[in-house]
Structures are given as structure tokens and as C-alpha cells.
Amino acid sequence: MPTLSKRAHVLQESPIRKLDLTAMKHPDVVFHRLNIGQPDVATPAPLLEAIRAFQPPVVAYGPASGLPACRDAAAEYHGRWCSDLRREHVAVTTGGSEALLFAFSAICDPGDEILVPEPYYTNYNGFGTVVGVGIRPIATTLETGFAIPPDDVLDTLVTERTRAILFSNPGNPTGAVYGRSELERLIAWARRHDLFVIADEVYRRIWFEAPPTSALELDAPDHVVIIDSLSKTYSACGIRLGFLLSRNAELMEKIERLGQSRLGPQPLAQHVAIAALGLPGSYYDEIRETYKARVAAMMDAITSVEGVRANRPAGAFYSMLDLPVDDADAFAKYLVSTFRLDGESVVVAPGGGFYANPARGRTQIRLAAVLEKQKLERAAEILAAGIRSYKGRVA
Ligand SMILES: Cc1ncc(COP(=O)(O)O)c(C=O)c1O
């Protein structure tokens, strides 16, 4: 039997998706899926129209860093935050996921480390494993609204292998939003240590009170790398189209080479991106209102449950909750395989997978406000009943 790589053996199973397989074994149960960031919001009509209109005689490869028209559209769109952006500052990728993988690959050697405020988007672990890079967590807590600790604490985490600090803003899974003063501080800190700043801004358009500051707004052209995506902003997760942006010319040249190794991002998706990036400003107001109402409904319902602690998200559409259970992983399995309320149950993402050391998230879950308001309220009701039943069972 030929052997697989050590890397393959340590690849994590996505904690967000793993309960889905169990749920599929119960086709008779109505599951409210709050585990995956897959919104049920309709993809805007101009994107669907772009799909229908795409009728090339040959579906050909395109350029490695994307079609010029798509790169130009992205440079113009991001020009809202940074006035001197041009085509060469944009690489089109297969989702924000590939942009992250490219950023990790171009910035780090095997054995290097990236600092990430924890809890963090669990797939950062997967990209780290693929390129041999360690994710070093920066501990944050629910009690402090997941605030990033002061510079002197960050200083203690830097080693000679540290290459970058990575964060999502707004945050998945925390819903934390970093504003201007926080961004200025983080970028000044990173520059002092000569680290890259990888700002994962795939939720940038989804905020409730005050907008996040894009790292593009600050004057650190050599240090800042931005990740963006069509997935959440345009409810187009399946189109698999993202962007990596940076004004660091050397980095962008290497990103172009990484792009050449997989040829090009798909042309259909890029035509959809051009349509998306041209939507009027009112579209973004609408989606913000949609998610604001959903998140408020979910949080009102869930925080009234005895023993549940949560930070109110300021952006994105997730919340990390601390539950009055001993083991959120076992509880999440119990919900999917055993607990039913009138034939319904909920699928949640256990918190452990969002931490480098899963024990830190042992009593936590992440919820995604990706369903209509009434469904979210019903899901919260089922969750509350599930907590009572689970505690009664193990007591
Ligand atoms: C923080 C964050 N970054 C990146 C991604 C990847 O997005 P994409 O669908 O564009 O690959 C996600 C997806 O959920 C995410 O939550």
C-alpha cells in the first residue's frame, strides 16, 4: 500500500461541515442549518443574467491573474477605499479561499508562522497545513468583545518565524468589527516587526452600526494584502470567485506565477463578478439591513435562553455563543442525531474547531444567521429546548 503524506494525515475535517453527514442520515427531520455560512438570500438578478448571457463559442482559458476587464472592475470597486488602485494590484482567484492559499504560499516558507486572533475562521488551519505554516493564535475572549490585546502582548507572540498577522474584519466567527484606530494600531505594529498584514475582508459590506476600516485605506502599500470574495456580499458562494489585492509589486508578481501554475480563474465567474461589482450602492444598504435584522432576531432569541452568553455581532452574520453545557461537540451531535422538537432540529458548528487548542472552545458553538428571521427564531427555540433536554439527559 503506497503511503500518503504526513500533511494529508493531519488535514483537519471541517468542524463546520462534519455534522452535515450525520444530518443526511435523517431525511425525515427538518434541520435548520446554522452551521454553514451559506445564506438563503437570492443571488441578485444581474448576476444570474450574466450567467445566462455568457455564451462564448469556446470556453477558453483566461489570463492567470484574471481577465483585464474583471481586474479593472475590482480596482475601480476597491477604489472606494484606496484611490490609487490599478489592475496590477488585483489578482482574481477561485474564491477568497484560493486568495488565502496564494497569500500563505507567497509569504511563508514551511515552518513559518502566521498570527491570527482566536477564535478564527477554521479553514485557516487547512491552508496552513497545506503550505506547512503554523497558525499561532492571539487569544481573545467573549468577555472583552473579542478585542485584540495590546501591542506588548502581541510582541510576546512574535518569533523569528513569524511572517504575517491575519484577521477577518468583520470577524468570522466573532462578528467583531475593527475600526480605524484599531487598524492603524495593528498596521503600525506589523510594520514595526516587518510583518505582512493579511486582511480578510470577505464580510466588509456586512456591518450594523459603524463600518469596518479596510486595511486598504491605510498607507502601508508593501505590507497590506486584502482578501475579498463574491460569496457573502452577493450571496454567490457557489460561483467561487475571489480577489487578492496588494500594492506590493513583488508580491503581486509572485501571485501571478502561482496563478500561472493553475492556469486561470474561470471566465464565467469573472463575467458574473463584473456584473456584481457594478451593482449600485443601494444594493449594499439592502443586504446590510437584511443581515442586521436577522442577526438582531437571532441574538434576541438566543440570549434570552438561560445560561447562554454571547457577544452581539457588530458585523458579518455569525455569533460565538457560550452554552451551559459541558461539551458543545457532544451537544451538537445530540441535536443532529437525537433531539427533535416536532420533527425539527438544528445543525450548529461546535466551537472547538475555531481554536488552535479546541479545549478553549469546548463549551461554545458558532451560529450563522443565514436564514429568514422567522426560521432563525424557530431555530433558537429548538436550540433552547435542546439545551434543556441535553442537560436533563446528562444530569
Ligand atoms: C473569513 C472567511 N474568509 C474566507 C472565506 C472563503 O470564502 P470563499 O467562498 O470566497 O472561498 C470564508 C468563507 O466562509 C470566510 O468566512
The ligand as an SDF file (V2000), in Angstrom:
LIG
                    3D

 16 16  0  0  0  0  0  0  0  0999 V2000
  -13.4960   34.6870    6.9380 C   0  0  0  0  0  0  0  0  0  0  0  0
  -13.6230   33.9570    5.6440 C   0  0  0  0  0  0  0  0  0  0  0  0
  -12.6440   34.0570    4.7460 N   0  0  0  0  0  0  0  0  0  0  0  0
  -12.7020   33.4130    3.5740 C   0  0  0  0  0  0  0  0  0  0  0  0
  -13.7730   32.6030    3.2530 C   0  0  0  0  0  0  0  0  0  0  0  0
  -13.7590   31.8720    1.9510 C   0  0  0  0  0  0  0  0  0  0  0  0
  -14.6510   32.4060    1.0560 O   0  0  0  0  0  0  0  0  0  0  0  0
  -14.8170   31.9010   -0.4500 P   0  0  0  0  0  0  0  0  0  0  0  0
  -16.1870   31.2990   -0.5410 O   0  0  0  0  0  0  0  0  0  0  0  0
  -14.7150   33.1450   -1.2570 O   0  0  0  0  0  0  0  0  0  0  0  0
  -13.7360   30.9460   -0.7570 O   0  0  0  0  0  0  0  0  0  0  0  0
  -14.8280   32.4660    4.1650 C   0  0  0  0  0  0  0  0  0  0  0  0
  -15.9660   31.5940    3.8710 C   0  0  0  0  0  0  0  0  0  0  0  0
  -16.8120   31.3120    4.6900 O   0  0  0  0  0  0  0  0  0  0  0  0
  -14.7490   33.1640    5.3980 C   0  0  0  0  0  0  0  0  0  0  0  0
  -15.7040   33.0700    6.3140 O   0  0  0  0  0  0  0  0  0  0  0  0
  1  2  1  0
  2  3  1  0
  2 15  2  0
  3  4  2  0
  4  5  1  0
  5  6  1  0
  5 12  2  0
  6  7  1  0
  7  8  1  0
  8  9  2  0
  8 10  1  0
  8 11  1  0
 12 13  1  0
 12 15  1  0
 13 14  2  0
 15 16  1  0
M  END
$$$$
